[in-house]
Amino acid sequence: MADYQVKVIEVKNVTHNVHSFTVEKPEGFSFNPGQATDLSILKDNWKDEKRPFTFTSIPENPTLEFTIKSYTDHDGVTNQLTQVKPGDIFEISDAWGAIEYKGEGVFLAGGAGITPFISIFRALYLAGKIGSNRLFFSNKTTADIILKEEFEEMLGYNFFNIISSEQVDGYAHGRITRDFLQKHIEDFSQPFYVCGPDSFTTSILEALQELGAKPDTLVFEK
């Protein structure tokens, strides 16, 4: 795969530990909503520390955007990203990834696993094709919910938040379990889009198949 050097144009706070990075888009560069790239920071000793991050802009935009959660408990790439400023340079690869839109269905996201779905929903919303898609978004606290207002605007009553570490009026409490899925979903023949930490993805995929979902309806990063 080719590598491209792109300048950071803008950095914004999204939540207490999530930032969006708008960067230059190389001429002729393309990706599909849901895809990712291998990204590194071109400074100090970080050039070879490539990590996968999802594009959160739509393909038609003249720039690229990434929405990234930073883990500051150790000095890794996402911690270094908290120091990035406009004018800094990223190196990115060609787009790759197995998550792509295959029709109306149910999206299940855990924490930063929401990122592949951001571009998908933005593209559908812009095209007037949100339809009956539903999003179940699991987080520890309400402060962790990424782009809450935007998802409310795009999805309305089809946006559901599940909070595990606090009890808040108006929010489901707990985790997305087999019982939760059985309670909230009637049709297990539709597409299911799953992304989150490995343990989240594994448990959700197992539960969905136990409830009758077929392997070819499950969309996730393999």
N, C-alpha and C positions, 0 to 999 in steps of 0.2 A: 504494500500500500504506500501511496505517496504521503509525504509530510508537508505541511504548510505552516509558515510563520504568520501569525495574525496579531495585530495590535489591539489591546484593550481600549475600548472607547468610553465605557461607562461602567461603574460599579454601584449597585443599589442594595440597601438592606431589604430583605423580604420578611424574615422573622428574626428572633434574637440570635439564631445561629445559622441562618441561610442567607446567601447573597446571590444576586443575579449579576452576570457579567455579559455585557454586550461587546462583541468583538467584530473586527473586520471580517468580511466574507470573501474568500479568494475567488478570483474570476473563474467562472465555470463550475464552482463547487456545488454539489447537490446532496440532498439527503431526503429520506422519507420520514414523516412524523413517527416518532417512537424509536428512531435509530440513535446511535451513540457514536462517539469518537474516542480515540486515545489521546489524552491531553497532558502536556507537561508545561511547567513554567520555565521560561528561558532566563534564569538568573541563578547566580551562585552555583550550587551543586545539584540543581533540581532538573536539569535538562533531560536526563535519562530516567527520571521518575515519572513514567507515564501511567495515568489512571483512566479508567473509562468514565465518561460523563455524557449525559444525554442532551441533545439539542432541545431547547424548550421554545425556541422561536418557530415560526412556520416557514416552510421552504421558500415561499415567495418573498420574504423579507430581504432587504438589501444588506442586512447584517445578520450575524449569528448570535444567539443568546444561550447561556447556560445558567441553570438555577441549581446551586450547589450548597449542600449542608456541610458545615465545618465541624470537625471533631478536634477540639483544642486540648484534649487530655494527653495527646502525644504529638510530637513534631513531625507530622506527616504532610502529604500534599495539601489536604483540605485545610490544615492549620496554616500552612504557608499562604494559601489563597486569601486569608483574612488580611494579609499585608499587601495584596496586589492593588495597584492604583492605575488609573488611566495612563496610557503610554507604555505600560509594561507589555511584554510579548509572551504569547502562548505558542506552543507548537501543537498542531492537531493532525490527525490522520484522516484518511478517507472515512466516510460513514460506514457503519456496520451495525448489525443487530437483527434479532428475530422478532421483535415486537412491532407489529404493524396492524392497522385496522382491517378487520375482516367482517364488518357489519355490526349492527346494533346488538348490544349485549350488556354484560355486567363487568365493571372494572373494580378490582380489589387491590388497594394500595396500602402498604405499610410504611409510614414515615417518608424518608427521602425516595422511596420506591414510587412515589407519585410522578417523578420527573418524566418518564417516557410518555405518560398520559397527558402532560401539559400541552405539548405540541399537537397531539392527536385531537384533543378537545378544542384547542384554539382553531385548528384548521376546519373542524366540523362546524363550529359555531360561526365562523366567518362565511362558510358556504351555506348556512341555514340548514344543516343536516345533523343537528344534535339528536333529533328524534327521541326515542324512548331509552337511550343509553342511561345507565345508572352507575354512580360511583360510590363505593363504600371505602372510606378513608380512615385508617386506624392510626392513632397517635397516642403518646403518653399523656400529654396535656393539651389544653386548648391553645396555649401559646405556641405549640409546635405545628399547628395547622398551616400548611403552605398555601398561599393564594386563596384563602378562604372566601373573600368577597368575590373574586373573579369566578370561582367555581359556583358560588351561589347564583351569580348572574347568568352563567352559561347553562347550568343544569336545573336551577330552581329546586323543586321538591324531590328531584332525583339525585340530590347530593346528600349523602348520609355520613355523619362523623361518629366514630366510635373512639372513646377515650378510656385508657386503661388505668391511669395513675391518679385520677381525681374524679369526683362526682359533681357534675354541673348540670343544672336544669336545662332541658332541651337537647341534651346530648346522650346518646347511648353509652352505657358504662360497661367496660369489659374488653373482650377481644373478639376477633372474627373467628369463631369456632364452627365445627360441623353443625351444632344445634342452632347457632346464629344464622348460618346459611339456609338451613332447612326452614327456619321461621320466616325469613325475609324473601326467599326466592321460590317461585313455583315451577318455572320452566328451566330444566337443567339440560336442554338440548341447544340452547343459545350459546353464542361465543362468550368465553370468560377470559378476561385480561388480568393477569396477576403479576405484581412486582413489589418487592420489598426485600428485607433481609432473608438470607437463605432459609432460616428456620420458618419464617412466615410463609414464604413461597411453597416450601415443601409441605407444610401442614395444610395449607389451603388447597393445593392441588390434590392431595390425598383425600381430603374431605369432599371435594367436588366430584371426584371419581366414585367415591362411595355412595354419593347421592345420585349418581346416574349420568354425570357428564362424560362425554366421550373424549378420548385423547386428542382427536383432531379439532375439537372446539376450544382447546386450552391454549392460550397465547401467552408465552412467557419467555424470558431470556434463558436459553438452554446452556 
